[in-house]
Structure formats: structure tokens, C-alpha cells
């Protein structure tokens, strides 16, 4: 399968998950709005979600995949199976201890880390503690899920791991439908969602385990032993965990600061869900596929192929995220109005969440480029350098959020996160370039400039058409009218962007055709010809 084909496989499954996520958030906006129970649920869920990114996705995508791939090359399937069982035994034991400690410490965690602003409200504080305790075991399920997903990705079985997150959204949508059908109050609705998160974690673990069995592997539970391979994994995983969870760390900092203002946490969450669509479809697809591909090329000594893979991934990211950034900036209010403005979600909520989404749009290319650049370090078993950059980015985010939030409210936190994202991107890019791990291509730089021009032309057309369709997109218009107008705007903008990009040379059919035909392990074409 070609590189782009693999991107499309993972991206397509992720797109399905994000569509269900939109449906979930739309129902949540109608049921909870930006009220206190929405703040409570999102605050409680953020913590297990953070640890999932820290100890699961970031650590195992960065550390487990290269080592598992090396075991396959060196010792075959039997060696890889033995390694995975050693890791599973240690991971299960560590997660069990961590879960017990966190459950006992939950009141302190909520008071000092998750939502310090809730401490003055005993009711919100108590409910947040209880819900966080219910949802925290989700971490254990998802960490084991991430390990098995790493196995599947290394074995070039991408679909099961990519489709598993859909089940979280399906279960939560079911809980919301039940709450709306029975007329449950916001508190009961939040409790249904909390138990739904735990149930979804168990279901996702079952899905990837079946995927591993289908791929011809099995995992037995071994007594935990710190073998040399496991020790090497931990050495790589700890810094990778911090780096992989950089976005979540920044969001947790923002949440802690935002907890001082009613409705700020849920406003950030609703905007986050929108920009997670392109981030998930493009960024996660690139990160998941690129790491095992780079690892394979480097282990085989194919340095030229590795450099080509890196650059083509960057090109793919820019081709899709630059226009998305322009569109989110210009249509932020309209997107929020169509998706969320109903029930408990009012016009004033649209204005706040729309301003946050516009700022996230500016940071979108950076957030996705990070996913394309980090594998350049991880495939070389260097997880410390990205970690150092993450520490710098977190410090900048924290300082900026504390400075801007008192003046701008929740949008100030979004500005801080976008700034930290661009700083991380620049540091990663420059370092790869200086080390010679990234090949400078003037052709790629030229096409990037032309893509920005194409997106600017699209943005101008979009800004004009937004005024033409203003009445159809207004708050009082029927929902179907708003959906139709927004869909037409998006369709026109995509047509304009692609037409201009191909016309002026920002993209060409030959480039896309060569990428689509490229087979794994095939000798890549010279950079100048791509």
C-alpha cells in the first residue's frame, strides 16, 4: 500500500470517529450547554484523558513501535511476541498501582491540579472528584489498547487501531440519547456520560485485542520482569510520554486556569472538538503511519528513503491544513452556530466559542506538523530532544495563559496554546534540519508558498460569500437552511483552493500520482522530481 494510501486508511477511520465525536458534542451542547455540569464533566474527563496521552499514545507510539519493529526484524514473530508479553506484564502491573494511588488521591488532585477554581464550590468540587474517580480506570484500558495498537501498526494492520476510538463516541451518544429521551437533568446526564466512558474503554480494549489475534499474534500475561528490552522501552518511553502529551498538558494547564471562570472549560472543549477533526484525520494518520515507515527505512539503512518519507509527510500536512486554517478563522462563528447553537447553547456561547475556534485555526498547521516531525526523532530512538522542546513549550504556554486569561478570558488560553504549538514546530523543524535528518527542498518551500497564496485566494472568496449568505446563516434561520448554506460555502471554498493550487503550481497531478503509486519499500523518486 502506498504512503498516502496508508494515510487515507488511518485518516478515514479517524474521520469516522471525529464525525461521531461531532454528533456527541452536538448532543452535549444541547443537553448541557456551557453550564456547571458541562464544566464538571469535562474537568473530570480531562485528567484520565491526559494520562492516556502521556502513558499510552505518546509513549508507545514513540518507544514501543521502533523496538517492536526491531524485534520482528531480528528475531521474527516469536521474538516480537515474547517482547510484547514482557511489556504487557510490566505495563499492567504499573497501571494497576497507578490507578489505585490516583483513586485514593483524587480529592487532592482535583483541588490542586484538575480544577483549582472549583475548590470554593463544594458541590462542583465533590461531583468532579466522584466523576474523575469513575472515569480514571479508563486510563488502564486505553494504555493497554495503545500498546496493542502499536503492535498492529508495526504489523501494518492500521484499521482496527484507528477505528477503536469510534466506540467511545458511540457509547457516549447512546448515553446522551437515553438522557434526552428520559428527560434527565444535567447532573444525571453527566453521570450517564461518566459511566459510559468507562464502558467504552473496556470495549475499545476488546476491539484491538481481537485485531491482534486477527493479525496472527497473541498476548499472554507474564509475571512482570524488567528485562533489558523493557528497560530500554522505559528509557525511551518516559520522555516520549511527556512529549506525546504536550497538547494535553497545555490543555490541562489552560483548564486549571479557566476553572476560575464559569463556562470557560466547556467553551474551550467545544472549540477543541472542531479543530480536532483536521488534527485527527491528518495529524494522527501521519504520525501513526510515518513512525513505523521511518523505522523500517532507517533499520534497513535507506537514509534517502527516510528523508523522502519525512518531506512527503510534511507536504501532505501543509496541503490539507493551510486551507483548513483559513477556513476555521473565517467561518468560526458560522461553524459553531450550525453545530451547537440549540437547546442550552445560546448565541452568546457561539460568540465566545467561535473566537476560540478562530485562534485554534491559526495553530492548526503547527499542531499537525508536530505529528509529522516527531517521528523523525522517535524512529532514531531519540525521545529526549522532543521532550526538552516540550518543556520549553509548556513553560511558554503557562506564562502566556496566566498573562492573557485575566484580560481576554478563554480566548487568551487558546492564544497561549497556539503560540506554544508554533514554538514546538519551529524547534523540531530546525533541529532535524541541522542534524541532516531533514532534507531541505527548495521545491517544497516554493510549493508551500504557493499553497499559502491559494488558501488566501480561497479565504477572500469565502469572506465575500459569507456576507452573501449572512441571512441564511443567522441565528434565527432554520437548521436545514444553515446546514445547506455552510455546506455550500465549504464546497465552493474547496473548489477554489484546489483549482488555484493546481493552476499556479502549489500542487500537481504528477506529484499526487507518484505518491499514490509509491509502494512500501520501493525506491523513492529523487526529491527534485516529486
N, C-alpha and C positions, 0 to 999 in steps of 0.2 A: 504494500500500500504506500502511496506517495506521502510526503511530509504533510502537504495540505490536506490530503485525504484523511490522515490521522487527526489533524486539527479539526476537520469537519465532523469526524466521528465523535470525538470528545465534546466539541463545541455544540453539536446537535443535541446530544444527551443533556448537556448543561443548559442549553436553551430551553429544553422541555422542563427542566427543574425550575428555571427562572420564571417561566410562564406560570407554572403552578404557584411559584412564590408571589407573583403579582396578584394572582387570584386570592391567595391567602391574605396579603397585605390590604387588598381592597375590602375584603370582608372584615378585617380587623379595624380598618379605619371607620367602617360603617358601625361596627359594634362598640368600639372603644374610643374612637376619635383620638385626640391628644390629651385625654383626661388622666386622672391619677392612676387608674388601673392599667392603662397603657404604659405609663412610666414605670410602674411597679413590675409588670411582666417583662418589659424589655431590659430593665436593670437586672432582674434576676437571671434572665437568659443570657445576658452578655458574658457573665463570668464563666459558666461552663463552655460557652462558645469560644471564649478567649483561650482557655486551656486546651480545647480541642485543636485550635490552630497552633498553639505553642508546642504541645507534646505529641500531636498527631500529624496533621498535614505538613507543617513546616519541617519537623524533624525527620519524618520518614520519607518524604519526597526528596529531601536533600541528602540524607545519610544512608537510608536503607536501600534505595534503588541502585546506587553505584556498587555497593558491597554485594547485594544480591546478584546483580548482573555479573560481577567478577566471579562469584561462586559458580554461577552457571557455566561461565567460560572455562574456569579452572577445574571444577570437579563434577560438572554435569548436574542433572536434575537431583540426584541423590545428595550431593553436597549442598545444593540450594535448599532442599527440603530440611536437611539437618540444621543448617544455619537459621532458617525461619522458625523452626521449633525451639532452638536455643533462645532466640529473640522473644518469641511468644511467651515462654516461661518467665523470663525476667520482666517483660512488659506487663503481663497480667498481675504479677506479684506487686510491682511498684504501683500500678494503678489502683489496686485494691487498698493498699496502705494509704495512698494519697487521698482516695475518696473518703475513707474513714476519718482521716485527720481534717479534711476540709468540711465534712459534715459537722463535726464537733466544733469547728472554729467559725461556722457561718455567721453568727451574730457579730463577731469582731470584724470579719471580712466585709460585711455589709456596712458597718459603721465607719470603717476607715478606708475601704478601697472601692467597693462597688458603688455605693451611693451615700457619701457622707452627708449630703443635703437632706436625706430622709431621717436623720437622727432626731430632728426636732419634731417629727410627726410620728408618734408611737404606732399608729395604725398602719401607715405606709411601711414603716420600718419592720414591724412584725410580719406583715404579709410578704414582704420582699425576702426576709430570712427564710420563711417557710417554703416559698416557691423555689428559691435557689437551692434549698436542700432537696426538694423533689427532683429538680432537673439536673443536679450535679452528676449523678451516675451516668447521664448521657455522655459525659466525657469518656468514661471507661469503654462504653460501646463504640464510640466514634474513634477512639485511639486504636482499638483492635481492628476496626473497619479500615482505618488508614493504612495500617500495616499490610493487611490483605490486599488493599487497593494497590499498594506499592508492588506487591508480588505480581498482580495482574498486569500492571503497566510494564513491568520488566519482561513479562512473558508475551507482551504485545497483545494483550486482551484488555482493551480500553473501555469497552461499553459498560460492563457490569459495574465497574467502579464509578463511572461517570453518571449512570442512571440511578444509583442508590440514593443520592440526596432528594430525588423526587418524592420518596416515600415520607420524608419529614413533612413536606408541604401537603401531601395528600392526607396524612393523618390529622394535621392541624386544620386543614379545610373542613374535614369531617367534624372535628370538634366545634368549629365555628358554626357550621350549618346546624348542628344539634343545638347549640346555644341560641341561635337566632330563631330556630323552629320552636323551641320551648319557651322563648321569651326570657331567658336567663338574664340576671342583672350583670353589670360589668365584673363584679368580684367572682361570681360563679363562672363566667366566661373565661376569665384569666386562669382559674383553677383547671378548667377543662383543657386549656392550651398547655398548661404545665405538665399535666399527666400525659398529654398527647406527645410532648417532646420526648419523654422517657420511653413511651411505647415505640415511637419512631426510631429511636436509637437501636433498640433490640431488633426491629425489623430490618434496618439497614445492615446491621451486622450479619443477619441471616442471609441477605441477598448476596453480599460479597463472598461469604463463605461458600455458598453454592457456586458462585463464579470460579472460585479457586478449585473446587472439586471438578468443575467442568473443564478447567484448564489442565487437568491431569495431575494436580498436586493435592496434598492433604496435610493437615497440621495436627500433630499430637501434642498434648500438654506434658512438658518435661519439667522436672524439678529445676528451679532457677539456678543457673551456674554462670559465673562471669568468665566465659571463655575469651580467648584473645579476640575473636571476631566480635563478640558482644561488647568488649571493652572498646574496640575501635569504633563500633557503632555509637557508643555513648560519647566518645570524644568528639565525633563529628556531629552528633545529634543535638547536644546542648546548645552550642552557638547557633546551629541551624534552626532550632526551635524558637529562639529569640528572634532571629531574622524572619522566619516564615510567618511569625505572628505580629510583624511590625504594624500592619494596618489595624489589627485588633487591639494591639497595645495602645496605639494612638487613639482609637475609638473609645477604649476604656478610660483613658485619661480625659477625653472630651466628655464622656458620660459622667464621670465623677464631678467635673466642673459644672456640667449642665444640670446636675441634680439640684442645684441651688435655685433653679427657675422652673416653675410648673410648666409642663408641656414640652420642655426643651429636649428631653431624652427621646420622646416618641417622634418629635419633629425631625430630629437627626436620623432616626431609624427609618422613617418613611422615605426620606430623600435617599438614604443609603440603599434601600431596596431597588430604586430605579437605576442608579448608576452601577449596581451590581450586575445588571443584565449584560452590558458590553464587557464589563470587567470579568464576569464569569465565563461568558461564551468565548471571548478571545483570550483573556489572560490565563485562565485556568487551563484551557485547551493547549495553549502554547507551553505553559510550564510543565504540564503532565507529559506531553509528548516529547518535548525538547530534551529533558533531562536524560531519559534512557537512550535517546538517539545520540546525544553528545557523548554519553558514557561509552556507548558501543564504539563510536568512531575513534575516541581517544584511546580506548583499550587496544584497538586494532592498529594504532599508530597513524591513523588517517587525519593528520592535522589540517590538511587543506579542506577535507570534507567537513570537519568540525567548525572551521571558520565560516564556511559557506552556510552551514545549518544555522549558525548564530545570526548571520546577516539576513538570511531569508526570513527568519522568525521576526526580526526587528522590522523588516519591510512589511510583512504581513500585518503586524500590530499597527504600524503607522497608517497603512492603507485603510484600516477599518476604524481606528479610534479618533483620528483627526476630525473627520466629518461628524462623528458622534459627539465630540466635544463641542463643536459649533452648534449642533442641533440642541443639545442639552442647555446650553447657555441661552439660546434664543427662545426656545419653546418650553422653558422650565415651568412657567405658570400653567400653560395650557395642558401639559402632560399631567401635572398634579391635579388639575381641575377635573380632567376626564377620568383619571384612575381612582381618585379618592373622594372628591367633593360630593358627599351624600351622607345621610344619617347624622351621626355625631361630628362629622368632619365639615367645618364651615368655611366660608370664603376667606376669613382672616387666617385660618390654618393654611389655606392654599398659598397665600402671600408669603408666609414665613417659610413653609417647606419648599416652595418654588425658589426662593432666594438661596436656600441651602443647596438645592439641586444644581442651580446655575454655577455655583462655586465648585461643587464636586466635578462638574463637567470640565472645568479648567484643569483639574488634577487628573482626569481620567487617563490621558495618554501616559502620564508618569506612572500611575498605579499599575497599568498593564505592561509597560516597558520593564518595570521591576521584575515581573514574572518571566520576561524573555531574557533578562540579563543575569539574574541569579544563577540559573543552571550553568552558565559559563564558569562560575566558581565551584559549584557543587559537584559537577562532573569531574573536576580535578581534585576532589576531596578537600577543598578549601572552604570551610564554613566559618572560619574566624573573621576573615576580611568583611564579608557582608554583615556579620554581627556588629563589628565596630561601626560600620556606617549606620546601622540601625540604631545604635546607642546615640549617635550624633543626631539622627533624625528625631528620635523620641525627645531628646532634650530641647531641640528647636520647637517641636510641636507643643510641648508642655509650656515653654516660655511664651510662645505666641498665643496659645489658648488662654492662659491666665491674663495676658495683656489685653486681648481683644474681646473676651466674653463680657466683661463689665460694660463695655462700650457698645458692642454690636449684638450681644446675645448669642443665640445658637449659630447664626451665620459666621460669627467670629471663630468658632471652633472648626467649622468647615474650612475656613481660610487657613487655619493653622495646619490642618491635616493635608490640604493640597500643597502647601509650602514644603512640609516635611517629605511628601511624596516626590516632588521635583528634586529636592536636595538629594534624596537617596538615589534617584535615577542618574543624576549627574555624577555622583561619586562612583557608582557601579560602572557606568559607561567609560569614564576617564581612566579608571584603574584597569579595566580589561584592555583598553587601547594601549596604555603604557606598557603593559606586560606582554603585548603581542598576541593576546588571546582573541582579540577582535581585529579583524582586517578592515582598515579604512578604505571605503569605496567612494570615490567622488561621484560615481553614477548613482549610488544610493542617496547621497546627500542632495544631489540635483533633483532626484525624483521626490524626495521628502519636501523640498521647497515647492515643487510643482503641485504636490498634494495639498499643501497649505493654501496655495493660490486657488486650487479647485474648490476646497472647502470654504474659502472666503467668498467666492462667487456664489456657491450654494447658500451661504449664510445671508448674502444680500437678497437673493431671491426669496428665501424663507422669511426674512424680515418684512419684505414687501407683501407677500401673500398672507402673512399673519394679520396684517391690517385689513386686507380684503375680506378675510374670513372671521373678523373680530366678532361680529354679531352671532355667528354660528357657534363660536367657542365661548361665548359669555356664560356666566354662571346660571342664568335663567333658561338657557336653551335646553331642549330635550336631550337626554343622554345619547340617543342614537344619532342625533344631528351633530353633537360634539365629537362622537367617535368617528363619524364619517368625515368631518372636516379635518380632524387631526390625522386620520389615515391618509387622506388626500395630500395634505401638506408633507407628510413623511415620504409618500411615494414620489411626489414631484421633486423633493429635495434630493432623494437618492438618484433619480434620473439625471438631474442637473449635475450632481457631483461626479457620477461615473462618466457622463458624456464629456464634461470638461477635462477630467483626469486623463481619459484616453485621447482626447483631442490634442492636448498640449504636451503629452508625453509623461505625465506623472505615473501612468500605468500603461502597459501594452499587452496585447493578447499573447504575444510570444513568451513574455515573462510568466504569465499565468499558466500557459500550456506546458512550458518546461517544468514548472513546479508541480503541476498536477501529474505529469508523466513520470517524475523522478521516483524511482523505487528505492526502498531502503537498501543501503549497501552499494548502490550504484555510484559510479564515479561522477561527481558533480561537474557541471559546466564551469568554465572559468568565470570569476566574479564579474569581469567586464562585459561578458556576454549575457548576463542574467538581467 
